[in-house]
Structure formats: C-alpha cells, structure tokens
C-alpha cells in the first residue's frame, strides 16, 4: 500500500475544501437572515470535512515516512 500517495490525495482534497470554506466565509459577510444560517451550516460542514481530510492525510504521510525509515534501518 502506498501511504504517501494515499495521504497526498487526502491533502489535495483538504486544500480544495479549505479554498471552498474560505470562499463561503467571505460570502457570509454579504448575507443575512436565513441565507446566512444556511451558509454558515454549509461552511461548518465543509470545514469539518477539511479537518478530517487534513488529519487523515498527515497521518498517512507520517506512516509512510515511518515505514521508509524502518526499511532504511534494516540490515
């Protein structure tokens, strides 16, 4: 299993989600009422997805580094 590639895919998706969250947060300043509530909920959900992808991506790439270090240390 290629943890580095898999982690990279998660980190790429995290970057996409972060850009979208940032865009929604900027739009929040321009709306009010029910639209604001819906937009805030959407941004919060996407931010949770972003954090999950970021955490998973970092975990997987860290696991890849650990495996590579162990392989180099083997005789």
Contact map, one row per residue, 1 for C-alpha under 8 A:
111000000000000000000000000000000000000000000000000000000000000000000000000
111111000000000000000000000000000000000000000000000000000000000100000000000
111111100000000000000000000000000000000000000000000000000001101100000000000
011111110000000000000000000000000000000000000000000000000001101110000000000
011111111000000000000000000000000000000000000000000000000000100000000000000
011111111100000000000000000000000000000000000000000000001001100000000000000
001111111110000000000000000000000000000000000000000000011111100000000000000
000111111111000000000000000000000000000000000000000000001000100000000000000
000011111111100000000000000000000000000000000000000000001000000000000000000
000001111111110000000000000000000000000000000000000011011000000000000000000
000000111111111000000000000000000000000000000000000011001100000000000000000
000000011111111100000000000000000000000000000000000000000000000000000000000
000000001111111110000000000000000000000000000000010010000000000000000000000
000000000111111111000000000000000000000000000000111011000000000000000000000
000000000011111111100000000000000000000000000000010000000000000000000000000
000000000001111111110000000000000000000000000000000000000000000000000000000
000000000000111111111000000000000000000000000110110000000000000000000000000
000000000000011111111100000000000000000000000110010000000000000000000000000
000000000000001111111110000000000000000000000000000000000000000000000000000
000000000000000111111111000000000000000000000100000000000000000000000000000
000000000000000011111111100000000000000000100110000000000000000000000000000
000000000000000001111111110000000000000000000000000000000000000000000000000
000000000000000000111111111000000000000000000000000000000000000000000000000
000000000000000000011111111100000000001100100000000000000000000000000000000
000000000000000000001111111110000000000100100000000000000000000000000000000
000000000000000000000111111111000000000000000000000000000000000000000000000
000000000000000000000011111111100000000000000000000000000000000000000000000
000000000000000000000001111111110001001100000000000000000000000000000000000
000000000000000000000000111111100000000000000000000000000000000000000000000
000000000000000000000000011111110000000000000000000000000000000000000000000
000000000000000000000000001111111011000000000000000000000000000000000000000
000000000000000000000000000101111111100000000000000000000000000000000000000
000000000000000000000000000000111111100000000000000000000000000000000000000
000000000000000000000000000000011111110000000000000000000000000000000000000
000000000000000000000000000000111111111000000000000000000000000000000000000
000000000000000000000000000100111111111100000000000000000000000000000000000
000000000000000000000000000000011111111110000000000000000000000000000000000
000000000000000000000000000000000111111111000000000000000000000000000000000
000000000000000000000001000100000011111111100000000000000000000000000000000
000000000000000000000001100100000001111111110000000000000000000000000000000
000000000000000000000000000000000000111111111000000000000000000000000000000
000000000000000000000000000000000000011111111100000000000000000000000000000
000000000000000000001001100000000000001111111110000000000000000000000000000
000000000000000000000000000000000000000111111111000000000000000000000000000
000000000000000000000000000000000000000011111111100000000000000000000000000
000000000000000011011000000000000000000001111111110000000000000000000000000
000000000000000011001000000000000000000000111111111000000000000000000000000
000000000000000000000000000000000000000000011111111100000000000000000000000
000000000000010010000000000000000000000000001111111110000000000000000000000
000000000000111011000000000000000000000000000111111111000000000000000000000
000000000000010000000000000000000000000000000011111111100000000000000000000
000000000000000000000000000000000000000000000001111111110000000000000000000
000000000110110000000000000000000000000000000000111111111000000000000000000
000000000110010000000000000000000000000000000000011111111100000000000000000
000000000000000000000000000000000000000000000000001111111110000000000000000
000000100100000000000000000000000000000000000000000111111111000000000000000
000001111110000000000000000000000000000000000000000011111111100000000000000
000000100010000000000000000000000000000000000000000001111111110000000000000
000000100000000000000000000000000000000000000000000000111111111000000000000
001101100000000000000000000000000000000000000000000000011111111100000000000
001111110000000000000000000000000000000000000000000000001111111110000000000
000000000000000000000000000000000000000000000000000000000111111111000000000
001100000000000000000000000000000000000000000000000000000011111111100000000
011100000000000000000000000000000000000000000000000000000001111111110000000
000100000000000000000000000000000000000000000000000000000000111111111000000
000000000000000000000000000000000000000000000000000000000000011111111100000
000000000000000000000000000000000000000000000000000000000000001111111110000
000000000000000000000000000000000000000000000000000000000000000111111111000
000000000000000000000000000000000000000000000000000000000000000011111111100
000000000000000000000000000000000000000000000000000000000000000001111111110
000000000000000000000000000000000000000000000000000000000000000000111111110
000000000000000000000000000000000000000000000000000000000000000000011111111
000000000000000000000000000000000000000000000000000000000000000000001111111
000000000000000000000000000000000000000000000000000000000000000000000111111
000000000000000000000000000000000000000000000000000000000000000000000001111
